[in-house]
Every structure is written in structure tokens, then in C-alpha cells.
Amino acid sequence: MKYPWVSISILGIWIASAIVVAKRADTAPEVILAIALASTIVVSFIGFRTPR
């Protein structure tokens, strides 16, 4: 794997969001998953860029 830290951070984002959705009943799962999706997109654009 060429970019292990980016992959681990994306995995951490999704595991943390799954824990929040499972443990807290008062939060809207759609909002948590939308935040996880947006942060995944940002991390992947920054982390998986090809060097110039």
C-alpha cells in the first residue's frame, strides 16, 4: 500500500462515525454520515494527491 496513513485515517473516520451512530440515539445518522463523507473526500483529496 502506497499511502497507509491516509487509508488508516479514513478507516478511523468511518469507525468513529459508526460508533457515534450506534451509541447515541439522539443524533441524526444522516448528519453524522454526511460529515464522515465530506471529511473522507477532503482527506482523500489531500492525502492521495500525486507529487508534482
N, C-alpha and C positions, 0 to 999 in steps of 0.2 A: 504494500500500500504506500502510495507516494505522499499522501497528506494525512497521517494518522491523527494529529491533534485536531484538525478540523472535523474529521469524522467522529471523534470522541466527543467533541463539544456539541455537535448536532445530536448525537445519541443522548447526551446529558440533557439537552433541552427537551427532547421528547419524553424521556423517562420522568423528568421533573414535572412536566405538564400532565402526564398520565397519573402521577401520584396526587397532584393537586385536584384533578378531576375526580379521582376515586375517593379521596379522603374528605373533601369539603363539599357538602351538599348545597351550600348557599351560593356557590359560584356558578356562573353560566358556562357550561362546557364549550359553547361556541366561541365565546370570547377568549378563553384560555387557549383553545386550539388555533384561533386566528392569530393570537400573539406568538404562539410557537411556530406557526407557518411563516409569519413575517420575519421573525428572528432567524429562522433557518435560511430563508432567502438571503438575508443580509450577511450571515456568517458564510454561506457558500459563495456568494459573490466576492467577498473579501478573501476568503481562505483558498479558494480554488482558482484564483487568477493565475494565468501563466506569466512567468517572469519575462520582462522585456529585454 
